[in-house]
Amino acid sequence: MNVVDIDQLSVNTIKALSMDAIERAESGHPGAPMGMADIATVLWTRYLRVDPADPLWPNRDRFVLSNGHASMLLYSLLHLSGFGLTLDDIKAFRRLGSPTPGHPEREPHLGIETTTGPLGQGFGTAIGMAIAERHLNGVFGSDLIDHRTYAFVSDGDLMEGVASEAASLAGHLRLGKATFFFDDNSISLDGPTEWTFTEDVAKRFDAYGWHTVSVDGHDRAAIAEATDAAISEGDRPSLVLCRTHIGHGAPTKQDTAKAHGSPLGAEEIAGAKEAMGWPVDETFLVPPEVRAMFASAMQANSEVRKKWEEARDSAFAAATELVDLWGRYHDAPDVSLSVQFAVGESVATRSASGKALNALAAAAPGLIGGSADLAGSTKTDIEGSDHFGPQSPAARNIYFGVREHGMGAVVNGISIHGGLRGYGGTFLVFSDYMRGAVRVGALMGAPSIWVFTHDSVFLGEDGPTHQPIEHLAALRAIPNLWVIRPGDATETVEAWELAYNRTDGPCALVLTRQGLPVLDRPHGGVRRGGYVLREGADVVIIATGSEVAVALGAADLLAAEGIAARVVSMPCLEVFDLQGEDYRSEVLDGAGPRVSIEAGVTSGWHRLVGDGGLTIGIDRFGASAPWKDIAEDLGLTPQGIATRISVWLGR
């Protein structure tokens, strides 16, 4: 069998597996896997350097299926390549507990590099991976780090704003090792893209600073030629626009929206199989020639990986300090920071965060990130480092520009690439713009760190458009995200320790603009999520962030009335929930009814204070005024809180 025949057999195998799995599941998206089978065969058998014998090989190429609805394309490729997805796993597509869910979920040991599905997220995450490669290449050199990032993207990806933000950044940073293949099939879920998407995509990406080339997406020779051109391009990322037919080969549904998001049906599948010379009555058929072709490609990749390991071992033997440096990037230990502040000193937690960040950066060289054009306000610059860019790839400060959503996806890509920890900063109110990325990062357990400053109405004169109200509750609603709102500078240092030492999910640090008094407090309370700051037997006051000092002031005033208030600092509800029942009871029980204080919506606090408890917060938008005037107006002062609690207790 000649090369042309075996390539076509591979294409047909991918199409058949995709049709069969989606039909059995009675749901799925057959059109894109069928339309991109030619592109996938070329990339995976000729270019992509991955090795199922060592799926986590640090210098492997990264592959991202941004159009995650085409998941059966990825699962077919991983099965054929020997990544541990069995034929039974393919047959269990979209079934409970299977490793083949409806959209890919990050399982790097199976070759699934990232979670995709929300369109545009994979695009931005892939750009983050390309940034990580470029930075590590700048640190360690091409003998140790030199790989490419490939992604498949759809018209839906390119319509989403997050992809535009990430593409603009990638062109500016000249990420020449990023090559994306656009499945240009002229069909979206509702119908022809001419209804909604008629821009000149090539010109748009040309304007971003990308290299672009258009090919017939079913002409494998042309696809290979375009890939060669992308690899040799140098310092521009590449978009290969592949004109394809959705549902390629389906007798009546090709080039229609009916091939996009629903099974083709038995009759249509039979017609497609008959047209490509496939046994109509057989399902989940994989010819041995196709297995052999993919096995040969993966064996060649194994040889590349072994040569890389030899080069790594030689480099380590020649320079023992390189072994230590590699370990500090790839096997980062827990950190403990020694940043200290004087009790009573007034320090904004964003400023304390900047000091903690820089102390951490000195101990953890793999920490890299920046902000959405707000470094001076969010205090997210690493001192002594340049700006990451084409001329300074080893620099650690990334200037994302005003691109919050793109920043979120990029930081996720950096954090899951391996060897680095990414962080991104903006005002808390703008976490809305990047919520999609924050959620996807939490879903896949990416250890990204979000630095959200200007955390309440107390940022003052900028007014309600910039004052976050519902944002703490909204972030806490995301599973697996730890939202940490420290109450003073020393809690902020501990918050950074907690965030960096967490490796199974993201953390959001929520920080003040205004100065807060440094409290006389026990060390280590943040790692428990919540702890007792002041003992009392009549009422429990639970507070976060800037309201902790207010709660302590209120407790002093209540004491003058004969009311002994226990004050609990609760910087992280998620971590507190992970503590044992005995500890939680020790903190909250036995001191009367409970009150919560937080300068945000009261939603969610009833769970902690109970049905008979009191929630004090802000269930309205803010106002433009000096922050102390706002605090007086809202009653969020020690006197205002003490009066309200006293009245509530019937005193």
C-alpha positions as CSV (number, residue, x, y, z in Angstrom):
1,M,0.0,0.0,0.0
2,N,1.5,3.4,-1.0
3,V,1.7,6.5,1.1
4,V,-1.3,8.1,-0.5
5,D,-3.4,5.0,0.1
6,I,-2.3,4.7,3.8
7,D,-3.0,8.4,4.4
8,Q,-6.4,8.1,2.9
9,L,-7.1,5.0,5.0
10,S,-6.1,7.0,8.1
11,V,-8.5,9.7,7.1
12,N,-11.3,7.2,6.6
13,T,-10.6,5.6,9.9
14,I,-10.8,8.8,11.8
15,K,-14.1,9.6,10.0
16,A,-15.6,6.2,10.7
17,L,-14.6,6.2,14.4
18,S,-16.1,9.6,14.9
19,M,-19.3,8.7,13.1
20,D,-19.7,5.5,15.0
21,A,-18.9,6.9,18.5
22,I,-21.3,9.8,18.0
23,E,-24.0,7.6,16.7
24,R,-23.7,5.2,19.6
25,A,-23.7,8.1,22.1
26,E,-26.7,9.6,20.3
27,S,-25.1,13.0,20.6
28,G,-22.0,14.8,19.5
29,H,-20.5,16.8,16.6
30,P,-19.5,14.7,13.6
31,G,-19.0,17.4,11.1
32,A,-15.7,18.9,12.3
33,P,-13.9,15.5,12.8
34,M,-14.8,14.5,9.3
35,G,-13.8,17.8,7.9
36,M,-10.5,18.0,9.6
37,A,-9.4,14.4,9.3
38,D,-7.0,15.2,6.4
39,I,-5.3,18.0,8.4
40,A,-5.1,15.8,11.5
41,T,-3.5,12.9,9.6
42,V,-0.8,15.2,8.2
43,L,0.0,16.9,11.5
44,W,0.0,13.8,13.7
45,T,1.9,11.5,11.5
46,R,4.5,13.9,10.0
47,Y,5.0,16.9,12.3
48,L,3.7,16.6,15.9
49,R,6.4,15.5,18.3
50,V,4.6,13.7,21.1
51,D,5.4,10.3,22.7
52,P,2.8,8.0,24.3
53,A,5.6,6.2,26.0
54,D,6.3,9.4,28.0
55,P,3.2,11.7,27.6
56,L,4.7,14.3,30.0
57,W,8.1,14.6,28.2
58,P,8.9,18.3,28.9
59,N,10.1,19.1,25.4
60,R,7.1,17.6,23.6
61,D,5.1,19.7,21.2
62,R,1.7,20.9,22.6
63,F,-1.5,20.2,20.7
64,V,-4.7,22.0,21.5
65,L,-8.1,21.2,20.0
66,S,-9.7,24.6,20.6
67,N,-12.9,23.6,18.8
68,G,-13.5,21.1,21.5
69,H,-16.9,20.1,20.2
70,A,-14.7,18.1,17.7
71,S,-13.5,15.9,20.6
72,M,-13.9,12.7,18.7
73,L,-11.2,13.9,16.3
74,L,-8.8,14.1,19.3
75,Y,-9.9,10.9,20.9
76,S,-9.5,9.0,17.6
77,L,-5.9,10.4,17.2
78,L,-5.0,9.6,20.7
79,H,-6.3,6.0,20.4
80,L,-4.5,5.5,17.1
81,S,-1.3,6.9,18.5
82,G,-1.3,4.6,21.6
83,F,-2.0,7.1,24.3
84,G,-4.0,4.9,26.5
85,L,-7.5,5.6,25.2
86,T,-8.8,2.1,24.3
87,L,-11.4,1.2,21.8
88,D,-13.8,0.6,24.7
89,D,-13.2,4.2,25.8
90,I,-14.1,5.3,22.3
91,K,-17.3,3.3,22.5
92,A,-18.0,4.9,25.8
93,F,-17.9,8.4,24.3
94,R,-20.0,10.8,26.4
95,R,-20.8,8.2,29.0
96,L,-20.6,8.8,32.7
97,G,-17.1,8.2,34.1
98,S,-15.4,7.6,30.7
99,P,-12.2,9.4,29.7
100,T,-13.9,10.5,26.5
101,P,-16.4,13.2,27.6
102,G,-18.3,15.4,25.2
103,H,-15.6,18.1,25.3
104,P,-11.9,17.3,26.1
105,E,-11.0,17.6,29.8
106,R,-7.3,18.0,30.7
107,E,-5.6,14.6,31.1
108,P,-2.0,15.2,30.1
109,H,-1.0,11.5,30.8
110,L,-3.6,10.6,28.1
111,G,-2.3,13.3,25.7
112,I,-5.1,15.8,26.4
113,E,-3.2,19.0,27.2
114,T,-6.0,21.2,28.2
115,T,-9.7,21.5,28.7
116,T,-11.5,23.0,25.7
117,G,-15.1,23.6,24.6
118,P,-15.9,27.2,25.5
119,L,-14.9,28.6,22.2
120,G,-11.8,30.8,22.1
121,Q,-10.4,29.4,25.4
122,G,-8.2,26.8,23.8
123,F,-6.9,29.5,21.4
124,G,-5.8,31.7,24.3
125,T,-4.5,28.8,26.3
126,A,-2.3,27.6,23.4
127,I,-0.8,31.1,23.1
128,G,0.0,30.8,26.8
129,M,1.8,27.5,26.1
130,A,3.8,29.2,23.3
131,I,4.8,32.0,25.7
132,A,5.9,29.4,28.3
133,E,8.0,27.6,25.6
134,R,9.6,30.9,24.5
135,H,10.4,31.9,28.1
136,L,11.9,28.5,29.1
137,N,13.9,28.5,25.8
138,G,15.3,31.8,26.8
139,V,16.3,30.5,30.2
140,F,17.6,27.0,29.3
141,G,18.5,27.3,25.6
142,S,17.4,25.3,22.6
143,D,19.2,22.1,23.7
144,L,16.7,21.7,26.5
145,I,13.6,23.6,25.4
146,D,12.7,23.8,21.7
147,H,9.2,22.7,20.8
148,R,6.1,24.0,19.0
149,T,2.5,24.7,19.8
150,Y,-0.1,23.5,17.4
151,A,-3.9,24.2,17.6
152,F,-7.0,23.5,15.6
153,V,-9.5,26.3,15.7
154,S,-12.9,26.9,14.2
155,D,-14.9,29.9,13.0
156,G,-16.6,30.0,16.4
157,D,-13.2,30.3,18.1
158,L,-12.3,33.2,15.9
159,M,-15.6,35.0,16.5
160,E,-15.0,35.0,20.3
161,G,-13.3,38.1,21.7
162,V,-10.9,36.1,23.8
163,A,-9.2,34.7,20.6
164,S,-8.9,38.2,19.2
165,E,-7.2,39.4,22.4
166,A,-4.8,36.4,22.5
167,A,-4.0,36.6,18.7
168,S,-3.2,40.3,19.0
169,L,-0.8,39.6,21.9
170,A,0.8,36.7,20.1
171,G,1.5,38.7,17.0
172,H,3.0,41.5,19.1
173,L,5.2,39.0,21.0
174,R,6.2,37.3,17.7
175,L,5.6,33.8,18.9
176,G,6.9,32.1,15.8
177,K,6.6,28.5,17.2
178,A,2.8,28.8,17.3
179,T,1.0,27.2,14.3
180,F,-2.8,27.2,14.2
181,F,-5.0,25.5,11.6
182,F,-8.4,27.2,10.9
183,D,-11.2,24.8,10.0
184,D,-12.7,27.2,7.5
185,N,-15.9,25.2,6.6
186,S,-18.3,28.1,6.2
187,I,-20.8,26.6,8.6
188,S,-21.7,27.4,12.2
189,L,-24.4,25.7,14.4
190,D,-27.2,28.0,13.2
191,G,-26.4,27.9,9.5
192,P,-23.9,29.3,7.0
193,T,-21.3,31.7,8.4
194,E,-22.3,34.2,5.7
195,W,-25.1,35.1,8.0
196,T,-22.7,36.4,10.7
197,F,-19.0,36.0,9.8
198,T,-17.9,37.6,6.5
199,E,-14.7,39.3,7.5
200,D,-11.4,38.6,5.7
201,V,-9.8,36.4,8.4
202,A,-6.4,36.3,6.6
203,K,-6.2,40.1,6.4
204,R,-7.2,40.3,10.1
205,F,-4.4,38.0,11.2
206,D,-2.0,39.7,8.8
207,A,-2.8,42.9,10.7
208,Y,-2.1,41.1,14.0
209,G,1.4,40.3,12.7
210,W,0.7,36.7,11.9
211,H,1.9,34.7,8.9
212,T,-1.1,33.4,7.0
213,V,-1.6,30.9,4.1
214,S,-4.7,29.5,2.6
215,V,-5.0,25.9,1.4
216,D,-7.5,23.3,0.4
217,G,-8.1,21.5,3.7
218,H,-8.5,18.1,2.0
219,D,-5.3,18.4,-0.1
220,R,-2.7,16.7,2.2
221,A,0.3,17.8,0.1
222,A,-0.8,21.4,0.3
223,I,-1.4,21.1,4.1
224,A,2.1,19.7,4.5
225,E,3.6,22.5,2.3
226,A,1.8,25.1,4.4
227,T,3.0,23.5,7.6
228,D,6.6,23.5,6.3
229,A,6.2,27.2,5.5
230,A,4.9,27.9,9.1
231,I,7.8,26.1,10.7
232,S,10.3,28.0,8.6
233,E,8.6,31.3,9.1
234,G,10.7,32.3,12.0
235,D,9.3,34.8,14.4
236,R,5.7,35.2,13.3
237,P,2.9,32.9,14.5
238,S,1.1,31.2,11.7
239,L,-2.5,30.7,10.8
240,V,-3.2,28.1,8.1
241,L,-6.6,28.7,6.7
242,C,-7.9,25.3,5.6
243,R,-11.0,25.4,3.3
244,T,-12.8,22.3,4.3
245,H,-16.2,20.6,4.0
246,I,-18.0,20.0,7.2
247,G,-19.2,16.4,7.4
248,H,-16.9,15.6,4.5
249,G,-18.2,12.6,2.6
250,A,-21.7,12.6,4.1
251,P,-24.0,12.1,1.1
252,T,-26.7,14.7,2.0
253,K,-25.4,16.5,5.1
254,Q,-22.0,17.6,3.9
255,D,-21.7,21.4,3.9
256,T,-24.8,21.8,6.1
257,A,-25.5,22.8,9.6
258,K,-27.1,19.4,10.1
259,A,-23.6,17.9,10.2
260,H,-22.5,20.2,13.0
261,G,-24.0,19.2,16.3
262,S,-26.1,16.0,15.8
263,P,-25.4,12.4,14.9
264,L,-25.7,11.8,11.2
265,G,-28.1,8.9,11.5
266,A,-27.7,5.3,10.4
267,E,-28.7,5.9,6.7
268,E,-26.3,8.8,6.3
269,I,-23.4,6.9,7.9
270,A,-24.0,4.0,5.6
271,G,-23.9,6.2,2.6
272,A,-20.7,7.9,3.8
273,K,-19.0,4.6,4.5
274,E,-20.1,3.2,1.2
275,A,-18.7,6.2,-0.7
276,M,-15.3,5.8,0.9
277,G,-15.2,2.1,0.4
278,W,-15.6,1.2,4.1
279,P,-17.4,-1.9,5.4
280,V,-20.9,-0.6,6.0
281,D,-21.9,-3.1,8.6
282,E,-18.8,-2.8,10.7
283,T,-18.4,-0.3,13.5
284,F,-15.3,0.9,15.3
285,L,-13.0,-0.7,12.7
286,V,-9.3,0.2,12.8
287,P,-7.3,-1.4,10.0
288,P,-3.9,-2.7,11.1
289,E,-2.1,-0.7,8.5
290,V,-3.4,2.5,10.1
291,R,-2.2,1.4,13.6
292,A,1.1,0.6,12.1
293,M,1.4,4.0,10.5
294,F,0.7,5.8,13.7
295,A,2.9,3.5,15.7
296,S,5.8,4.2,13.3
297,A,5.3,8.0,13.7
298,M,5.2,7.6,17.5
299,Q,8.3,5.4,17.5
300,A,10.1,8.1,15.5
301,N,9.0,10.6,18.2
302,S,10.3,8.2,20.9
303,E,13.7,8.4,19.3
304,V,13.6,12.2,19.3
305,R,12.6,12.1,22.9
306,K,15.5,9.7,23.8
307,K,18.0,12.0,22.0
308,W,16.6,14.9,24.0
309,E,17.1,13.0,27.2
310,E,20.7,12.3,26.3
311,A,21.3,15.9,25.5
312,R,19.7,16.9,28.9
313,D,21.8,14.4,30.8
314,S,25.0,15.6,29.1
315,A,24.1,19.2,29.9
316,F,23.4,18.3,33.5
317,A,26.7,16.5,33.8
318,A,28.6,19.4,32.4
319,A,27.0,22.0,34.7
320,T,25.7,20.8,38.0
321,E,24.1,24.2,38.7
322,L,21.9,23.6,35.7
323,V,20.4,20.6,37.6
324,D,19.5,22.8,40.5
325,L,18.0,25.4,38.2
326,W,15.9,22.9,36.3
327,G,14.6,21.5,39.6
328,R,13.7,24.9,40.9
329,Y,11.5,25.4,37.7
330,H,10.1,21.9,37.4
331,D,10.0,20.5,41.0
332,A,9.3,23.7,42.9
333,P,9.1,23.1,46.7
334,D,6.8,24.7,49.1
335,V,7.8,28.3,50.0
336,S,7.7,30.2,53.2
337,L,8.1,34.0,53.0
338,S,9.9,36.1,55.6
339,V,8.3,39.5,54.6
340,Q,7.3,41.3,57.8
341,F,5.4,44.4,58.7
342,A,5.1,46.4,61.9
343,V,1.9,46.0,64.0
344,G,-0.2,49.2,63.7
345,E,1.4,50.3,60.4
346,S,-1.1,51.2,57.6
347,V,-0.5,49.2,54.5
348,A,-2.8,48.5,51.6
349,T,-2.9,44.8,50.9
350,R,-2.1,45.4,47.2
351,S,1.1,47.0,48.4
352,A,1.8,44.1,50.7
353,S,1.1,41.8,47.9
354,G,3.7,43.5,45.7
355,K,6.3,42.9,48.4
356,A,5.3,39.3,48.9
357,L,5.3,38.7,45.1
358,N,8.8,39.9,44.8
359,A,10.0,37.8,47.8
360,L,8.3,34.8,46.2
361,A,9.8,35.6,42.8
362,A,13.3,35.5,44.3
363,A,12.6,32.0,45.7
364,A,10.6,30.7,42.8
365,P,12.2,31.6,39.4
366,G,9.4,29.9,37.5
367,L,6.9,32.5,38.6
368,I,6.0,34.7,35.6
369,G,3.1,37.0,34.8
370,G,1.8,40.5,34.8
371,S,-1.3,42.6,34.5
372,A,-3.9,44.0,32.1
373,D,-2.2,47.4,31.7
374,L,-2.4,48.0,35.5
375,A,1.0,46.9,36.9
376,G,1.4,50.2,38.8
377,S,-2.0,49.8,40.5
378,T,-2.0,46.0,41.0
379,K,1.7,45.9,42.1
380,T,2.4,42.9,39.9
381,D,5.8,43.8,38.5
382,I,8.8,41.6,39.4
383,E,11.5,44.1,40.3
384,G,14.8,43.7,38.5
385,S,13.3,41.9,35.5
386,D,12.7,43.2,32.1
387,H,9.5,43.0,30.0
388,F,9.0,39.6,28.3
389,G,9.2,40.0,24.5
390,P,11.1,39.0,21.4
391,Q,14.4,40.6,22.6
392,S,14.0,39.5,26.2
393,P,12.4,36.1,26.3
394,A,13.9,35.2,29.7
395,A,12.2,38.3,31.3
396,R,9.4,37.5,33.7
397,N,7.1,40.6,33.4
398,I,4.4,40.1,30.8
399,Y,2.6,43.2,29.7
400,F,-0.8,41.9,28.6
401,G,-2.3,45.2,27.6
402,V,-6.0,45.8,28.2
403,R,-6.9,42.2,27.4
404,E,-8.3,40.7,30.6
405,H,-10.0,37.7,28.9
406,G,-7.0,36.9,26.8
407,M,-4.8,37.3,29.8
408,G,-6.8,34.8,31.7
409,A,-6.6,32.1,29.0
410,V,-2.9,32.8,28.4
411,V,-2.0,32.5,32.2
412,N,-3.8,29.2,32.2
413,G,-1.7,28.0,29.3
414,I,1.5,29.1,31.1
415,S,0.5,27.4,34.3
416,I,-0.4,24.0,32.7
417,H,2.6,24.0,30.3
418,G,4.9,22.7,32.9
419,G,8.0,24.4,34.5
420,L,6.2,27.7,35.2
421,R,3.6,29.3,37.4
422,G,1.6,32.0,35.8
423,Y,-0.2,34.9,37.4
424,G,-2.4,37.8,36.1
425,G,-3.6,41.0,37.7
426,T,-6.4,43.4,37.2
427,F,-9.1,45.2,39.3
428,L,-11.6,42.9,40.9
429,V,-14.5,44.5,39.0
430,F,-12.8,43.3,35.7
431,S,-12.8,39.7,36.8
432,D,-16.1,39.7,35.0
433,Y,-14.2,40.1,31.7
434,M,-12.0,37.0,32.4
435,R,-14.6,34.8,34.2
436,G,-14.6,32.3,31.3
437,A,-10.9,31.7,31.7
438,V,-11.1,31.6,35.5
439,R,-13.8,29.0,35.4
440,V,-12.0,26.8,32.8
441,G,-8.8,27.0,34.9
442,A,-10.7,25.9,38.0
443,L,-12.3,23.0,36.0
444,M,-9.0,21.6,34.9
445,G,-7.1,22.3,38.1
446,A,-4.7,24.8,36.6
447,P,-2.6,26.4,39.4
448,S,-3.0,29.9,38.1
449,I,-2.9,32.8,40.5
450,W,-5.2,35.8,40.0
451,V,-4.3,39.1,41.6
452,F,-7.5,41.2,42.0
453,T,-7.0,44.6,43.6
454,H,-9.3,47.6,44.3
455,D,-11.6,45.1,45.9
456,S,-14.6,47.1,47.1
457,V,-16.5,50.3,47.2
458,F,-13.7,51.7,49.2
459,L,-11.6,52.4,46.1
460,G,-13.7,55.5,46.2
461,E,-14.0,58.3,43.7
462,D,-14.0,56.1,40.5
463,G,-17.5,55.2,41.4
464,P,-20.0,52.3,40.8
465,T,-18.6,51.3,37.4
466,H,-15.3,50.4,39.1
467,Q,-16.5,49.3,42.5
468,P,-17.0,45.5,42.8
469,I,-20.2,44.5,44.7
470,E,-21.2,41.0,43.6
471,H,-17.8,39.8,42.5
472,L,-16.7,38.0,45.6
473,A,-19.9,36.0,45.7
474,A,-19.6,35.3,41.9
475,L,-16.0,34.1,42.2
476,R,-16.8,31.9,45.3
477,A,-19.5,30.3,43.2
478,I,-16.9,28.7,41.0
479,P,-16.0,25.2,42.2
480,N,-12.3,24.5,43.0
481,L,-11.3,28.2,43.0
482,W,-9.9,29.5,46.3
483,V,-10.9,33.1,46.9
484,I,-8.5,34.6,49.4
485,R,-9.3,38.1,50.8
486,P,-6.6,38.9,53.4
487,G,-7.4,41.3,56.3
488,D,-4.0,42.9,56.6
489,A,-0.5,42.9,55.2
490,T,0.7,39.9,57.1
491,E,-2.3,37.9,56.1
492,T,-1.5,38.9,52.5
493,V,2.0,37.3,52.8
494,E,0.4,34.1,54.0
495,A,-2.1,34.3,51.2
496,W,0.7,34.3,48.6
497,E,2.2,31.3,50.4
498,L,-1.1,29.5,50.3
499,A,-1.7,30.3,46.6
500,Y,1.8,29.3,45.4
501,N,1.9,26.1,47.4
502,R,-1.4,25.0,46.0
503,T,-0.8,22.8,42.9
504,D,-4.2,21.4,42.2
505,G,-6.2,24.5,41.3
506,P,-6.3,28.3,41.0
507,C,-6.4,30.9,43.7
508,A,-7.7,34.5,43.6
509,L,-6.1,37.1,45.8
510,V,-8.5,39.9,46.6
511,L,-6.7,43.0,47.7
512,T,-7.4,46.6,48.9
513,R,-6.4,49.9,47.4
514,Q,-6.7,51.7,50.8
515,G,-4.4,51.2,53.7
516,L,-5.3,48.8,56.5
517,P,-3.7,48.5,60.0
518,V,-1.3,45.6,60.4
519,L,-2.9,43.5,63.1
520,D,-1.4,41.8,66.1
521,R,-2.4,38.3,65.2
522,P,-1.2,34.7,65.4
523,H,0.9,33.4,62.5
524,G,-0.5,30.8,60.1
525,G,-4.2,31.4,60.3
526,V,-4.7,31.9,56.6
527,R,-3.7,28.3,55.8
528,R,-6.7,27.2,57.9
529,G,-9.0,29.5,55.9
530,G,-10.4,31.2,59.1
531,Y,-9.3,31.7,62.7
532,V,-10.1,33.5,65.9
533,L,-8.5,37.0,66.3
534,R,-10.3,38.0,69.5
535,E,-12.2,35.8,72.0
536,G,-15.7,36.6,73.3
537,A,-18.7,34.8,74.5
538,D,-21.8,36.8,73.4
539,V,-21.6,37.1,69.6
540,V,-19.3,35.8,66.8
541,I,-18.3,38.5,64.2
542,I,-16.9,37.0,61.0
543,A,-15.2,39.4,58.6
544,T,-12.9,39.4,55.6
545,G,-10.5,41.8,54.1
546,S,-10.8,45.5,55.1
547,E,-13.7,44.6,57.3
548,V,-11.6,42.7,59.8
549,A,-10.2,45.8,61.3
550,V,-13.7,47.3,61.3
551,A,-14.9,44.2,63.2
552,L,-12.2,44.6,65.8
553,G,-13.1,48.3,66.3
554,A,-16.8,47.3,66.6
555,A,-15.8,44.7,69.2
556,D,-14.1,47.3,71.3
557,L,-17.2,49.5,71.2
558,L,-19.5,46.5,72.1
559,A,-17.2,45.6,75.0
560,A,-18.0,49.0,76.5
561,E,-21.7,48.0,76.4
562,G,-20.9,44.7,78.2
563,I,-21.1,42.6,75.0
564,A,-18.1,40.3,74.5
565,A,-17.6,39.7,70.8
566,R,-15.5,37.0,69.3
567,V,-13.9,38.2,66.1
568,V,-13.1,35.7,63.4
569,S,-11.0,36.5,60.3
570,M,-12.2,34.5,57.4
571,P,-9.8,35.1,54.5
572,C,-10.8,32.0,52.5
573,L,-14.1,30.2,52.9
574,E,-13.1,27.4,50.6
575,V,-10.0,26.5,52.7
576,F,-12.0,26.8,55.9
577,D,-14.6,24.3,54.5
578,L,-11.7,21.8,54.1
579,Q,-10.8,21.9,57.7
580,G,-12.1,19.2,60.1
581,E,-15.4,19.6,61.8
582,D,-13.7,20.0,65.2
583,Y,-11.7,22.9,64.0
584,R,-14.6,24.7,62.4
585,S,-16.6,24.2,65.6
586,E,-13.8,25.5,67.7
587,V,-13.7,28.7,65.6
588,L,-17.5,29.4,65.2
589,D,-19.4,27.7,68.0
590,G,-20.1,28.4,71.7
591,A,-20.1,32.2,71.6
592,G,-23.6,33.1,70.7
593,P,-25.2,34.1,67.4
594,R,-23.1,34.9,64.3
595,V,-22.7,38.1,62.3
596,S,-20.9,38.4,58.9
597,I,-19.4,41.6,57.7
598,E,-18.1,42.0,54.1
599,A,-18.2,45.0,51.7
600,G,-20.1,43.1,49.0
601,V,-23.4,41.3,48.5
602,T,-24.6,39.3,51.4
603,S,-25.4,36.3,49.2
604,G,-23.7,33.2,50.4
605,W,-23.0,34.3,54.0
606,H,-26.3,32.8,55.3
607,R,-24.7,29.4,55.0
608,L,-22.1,30.4,57.6
609,V,-24.1,32.6,60.0
610,G,-27.2,30.3,60.0
611,D,-30.9,31.1,59.7
612,G,-30.8,33.3,62.8
613,G,-27.6,35.1,62.0
614,L,-27.0,38.7,60.7
615,T,-25.4,39.4,57.4
616,I,-24.0,42.9,57.0
617,G,-22.9,43.9,53.5
618,I,-23.8,45.9,50.4
619,D,-26.8,44.7,48.3
620,R,-26.7,47.8,46.0
621,F,-24.2,49.6,43.8
622,G,-21.7,52.0,45.2
623,A,-21.1,55.7,44.9
624,S,-18.5,58.1,43.7
625,A,-17.0,59.7,46.8
626,P,-13.9,59.5,49.1
627,W,-13.9,56.0,50.6
628,K,-14.3,57.2,54.2
629,D,-17.5,59.0,53.2
630,I,-18.8,55.9,51.5
631,A,-18.0,53.9,54.7
632,E,-20.0,56.3,56.8
633,D,-22.9,56.4,54.4
634,L,-23.1,52.6,54.3
635,G,-22.6,52.1,58.0
636,L,-19.4,50.1,57.5
637,T,-17.5,51.8,60.3
638,P,-16.8,50.4,63.8
639,Q,-19.5,52.6,65.2
640,G,-22.0,51.7,62.5
641,I,-21.4,48.0,62.9
642,A,-21.4,48.1,66.7
643,T,-24.8,50.0,66.7
644,R,-26.3,47.6,64.3
645,I,-25.2,44.5,66.3
646,S,-26.3,46.0,69.6
647,V,-29.8,46.7,68.2
648,W,-30.0,43.3,66.7
649,L,-29.0,41.6,70.0
650,G,-31.8,43.7,71.7
651,R,-29.4,45.6,73.9
